[in-house]
Amino acid sequence: MVNRRLLLRTGTAAAAAALGTAALSSAAEAAAQTAGSAGSAPLGSDPTEGVTRTLLQKHPSPAEGWDAVQTLVQIPRHKESGRHSHPGVEVGYIIHGDVLMEFDDRPALRLRTGDPFFIPDGVIHNARNVGKVTTMMLSTYVVDATKPLVTTY
């Protein structure tokens, strides 16, 4: 049986933490933009440089052998997650920013602040920041507990 109060409390806390991080990131970005020229090219040649995936929570799923995992993904301006897949589904929400979600097997999706998204099990995808701020995504996965969360290509 699902403890709805615990689920709501945990989800609300994660969302609040993500939104608090968004405010801090916005302030840091503003300071960085003030320090450098707005039209300058991004530093470094690695397109995934600076991308972070922060684990917020991980719990066994009701289905044996599966985990429920929630992360906060941050993708700086002009950067991308890199082509990857997950051993289960990803249900996500764009907290802040603009991203072009590219797929190997279907048309790309343009996602903006407030947009939800769903990525099926094993689908290879790449999240490319096409906006003017660090993109922040809340991603929840239901994945095979015996496999790594991310497989890169």
Kinemage of the C-alpha trace (Angstrom):
@kinemage 1
@onewidth
@group {chain A} dominant
@subgroup {mainchain}
@vectorlist {calphas} color= white
{ca met a 1} P 0.000 0.000 0.000
{ca val a 2} L 1.302 3.469 -0.936
{ca asn a 3} L 1.696 5.948 1.912
{ca arg a 4} L 0.263 9.008 0.141
{ca arg a 5} L 1.267 11.453 2.869
{ca leu a 6} L 4.869 10.294 2.699
{ca leu a 7} L 4.769 10.432 -1.113
{ca leu a 8} L 3.381 13.993 -1.060
{ca arg a 9} L 5.828 15.123 1.621
{ca thr a 10} L 8.823 13.614 -0.207
{ca gly a 11} L 7.750 14.971 -3.603
{ca thr a 12} L 7.058 18.421 -2.186
{ca ala a 13} L 10.442 18.510 -0.460
{ca ala a 14} L 12.220 17.484 -3.678
{ca ala a 15} L 10.364 20.112 -5.699
{ca ala a 16} L 11.143 22.793 -3.096
{ca ala a 17} L 14.815 21.824 -3.123
{ca ala a 18} L 14.869 21.928 -6.913
{ca leu a 19} L 13.198 25.334 -7.010
{ca gly a 20} L 15.567 26.673 -4.350
{ca thr a 21} L 18.471 25.420 -6.439
{ca ala a 22} L 16.939 27.158 -9.462
{ca ala a 23} L 16.982 30.476 -7.621
{ca leu a 24} L 20.606 29.987 -6.589
{ca ser a 25} L 21.568 28.948 -10.136
{ca ser a 26} L 19.899 32.040 -11.583
{ca ala a 27} L 21.889 34.270 -9.241
{ca ala a 28} L 25.129 32.478 -10.113
{ca glu a 29} L 24.371 32.750 -13.822
{ca ala a 30} L 23.689 36.480 -13.523
{ca ala a 31} L 27.046 36.944 -11.796
{ca ala a 32} L 28.814 34.882 -14.465
{ca gln a 33} L 27.164 36.872 -17.264
{ca thr a 34} L 28.238 40.125 -15.631
{ca ala a 35} L 31.830 38.880 -15.403
{ca gly a 36} L 32.051 37.793 -19.056
{ca ser a 37} L 30.681 39.039 -22.351
{ca ala a 38} L 27.198 37.788 -23.236
{ca gly a 39} L 28.144 36.871 -26.790
{ca ser a 40} L 31.309 34.914 -26.006
{ca ala a 41} L 31.669 31.255 -26.976
{ca pro a 42} L 31.273 28.643 -24.226
{ca leu a 43} L 34.476 27.536 -22.535
{ca gly a 44} L 35.825 24.058 -23.267
{ca ser a 45} L 35.117 21.847 -26.235
{ca asp a 46} L 33.325 19.043 -24.366
{ca pro a 47} L 29.586 19.485 -25.090
{ca thr a 48} L 28.691 17.743 -21.810
{ca glu a 49} L 31.054 19.811 -19.615
{ca gly a 50} L 29.274 21.107 -16.523
{ca val a 51} L 26.209 18.850 -16.868
{ca thr a 52} L 25.179 17.466 -13.481
{ca arg a 53} L 22.709 14.802 -12.345
{ca thr a 54} L 22.082 15.129 -8.598
{ca leu a 55} L 20.452 12.145 -6.900
{ca leu a 56} L 17.504 13.382 -4.822
{ca gln a 57} L 16.112 10.012 -3.765
{ca lys a 58} L 16.230 6.305 -4.570
{ca his a 59} L 13.823 3.651 -3.302
{ca pro a 60} L 12.874 0.075 -4.167
{ca ser a 61} L 9.888 0.039 -6.493
{ca pro a 62} L 6.794 -2.032 -5.648
{ca ala a 63} L 7.864 -4.240 -8.597
{ca glu a 64} L 10.610 -6.587 -7.392
{ca gly a 65} L 14.014 -5.897 -8.968
{ca trp a 66} L 13.167 -2.306 -9.932
{ca asp a 67} L 14.081 1.032 -8.327
{ca ala a 68} L 12.351 4.417 -8.318
{ca val a 69} L 15.012 7.115 -8.693
{ca gln a 70} L 14.615 10.889 -8.766
{ca thr a 71} L 17.301 13.306 -9.957
{ca leu a 72} L 17.817 16.986 -10.604
{ca val a 73} L 19.562 17.403 -13.969
{ca gln a 74} L 21.277 20.711 -14.752
{ca ile a 75} L 22.541 21.531 -18.241
{ca pro a 76} L 24.472 24.807 -18.685
{ca arg a 77} L 23.911 27.107 -21.690
{ca his a 78} L 25.233 25.697 -24.980
{ca lys a 79} L 25.740 22.246 -23.426
{ca glu a 80} L 23.981 18.876 -23.730
{ca ser a 81} L 23.520 15.678 -21.776
{ca gly a 82} L 25.114 13.530 -24.493
{ca arg a 83} L 23.431 10.547 -26.165
{ca his a 84} L 22.319 8.086 -23.509
{ca ser a 85} L 19.548 5.719 -22.411
{ca his a 86} L 18.076 4.381 -19.183
{ca pro a 87} L 17.095 0.780 -18.241
{ca gly a 88} L 13.481 1.819 -17.652
{ca val a 89} L 11.163 4.780 -18.134
{ca glu a 90} L 11.953 8.434 -17.423
{ca val a 91} L 9.179 10.826 -16.426
{ca gly a 92} L 10.403 14.406 -16.334
{ca tyr a 93} L 9.522 18.053 -15.871
{ca ile a 94} L 11.386 21.162 -17.047
{ca ile a 95} L 11.784 23.308 -13.923
{ca his a 96} L 13.687 26.088 -15.677
{ca gly a 97} L 15.041 26.689 -19.174
{ca asp a 98} L 14.660 25.462 -22.741
{ca val a 99} L 15.843 22.135 -24.072
{ca leu a 100} L 15.707 20.319 -27.377
{ca met a 101} L 15.173 16.630 -26.566
{ca glu a 102} L 16.709 14.712 -29.477
{ca phe a 103} L 15.986 11.039 -30.173
{ca asp a 104} L 17.592 8.444 -32.437
{ca asp a 105} L 14.215 6.970 -33.453
{ca arg a 106} L 11.726 9.875 -33.537
{ca pro a 107} L 11.474 13.647 -34.094
{ca ala a 108} L 13.022 16.001 -31.530
{ca leu a 109} L 10.845 17.748 -28.914
{ca arg a 110} L 11.261 21.409 -27.911
{ca leu a 111} L 10.612 21.640 -24.164
{ca arg a 112} L 10.295 24.831 -22.130
{ca thr a 113} L 9.849 25.771 -18.470
{ca gly a 114} L 6.786 23.933 -17.120
{ca asp a 115} L 6.710 21.205 -19.788
{ca pro a 116} L 6.501 17.528 -18.780
{ca phe a 117} L 8.111 14.745 -20.820
{ca phe a 118} L 8.226 10.958 -20.985
{ca ile a 119} L 11.017 8.783 -22.378
{ca pro a 120} L 10.323 5.051 -22.857
{ca asp a 121} L 12.607 2.268 -21.661
{ca gly a 122} L 15.903 2.063 -23.557
{ca val a 123} L 15.254 4.973 -25.957
{ca ile a 124} L 18.493 6.774 -26.858
{ca his a 125} L 18.146 10.522 -26.352
{ca asn a 126} L 20.109 13.747 -25.861
{ca ala a 127} L 18.942 16.867 -24.023
{ca arg a 128} L 20.476 19.953 -25.663
{ca asn a 129} L 20.176 23.304 -23.845
{ca val a 130} L 18.928 25.752 -26.501
{ca gly a 131} L 17.995 28.542 -24.082
{ca lys a 132} L 19.740 31.434 -22.386
{ca val a 133} L 19.957 29.983 -18.850
{ca thr a 134} L 20.988 26.716 -17.214
{ca thr a 135} L 18.243 24.186 -17.918
{ca met a 136} L 16.986 22.366 -14.828
{ca met a 137} L 14.973 19.159 -15.147
{ca leu a 138} L 13.378 17.012 -12.466
{ca ser a 139} L 13.614 13.421 -13.733
{ca thr a 140} L 12.039 10.384 -12.115
{ca tyr a 141} L 12.966 6.917 -13.334
{ca val a 142} L 11.596 3.443 -12.733
{ca val a 143} L 14.585 1.318 -13.682
{ca asp a 144} L 16.044 -2.176 -13.500
{ca ala a 145} L 17.892 -2.198 -10.150
{ca thr a 146} L 20.667 -4.432 -11.544
{ca lys a 147} L 21.723 -1.967 -14.275
{ca pro a 148} L 23.387 1.454 -14.212
{ca leu a 149} L 20.987 4.423 -14.344
{ca val a 150} L 22.673 5.834 -17.461
{ca thr a 151} L 24.315 4.148 -20.440
{ca thr a 152} L 26.196 6.571 -22.716
{ca tyr a 153} L 26.773 6.186 -26.460
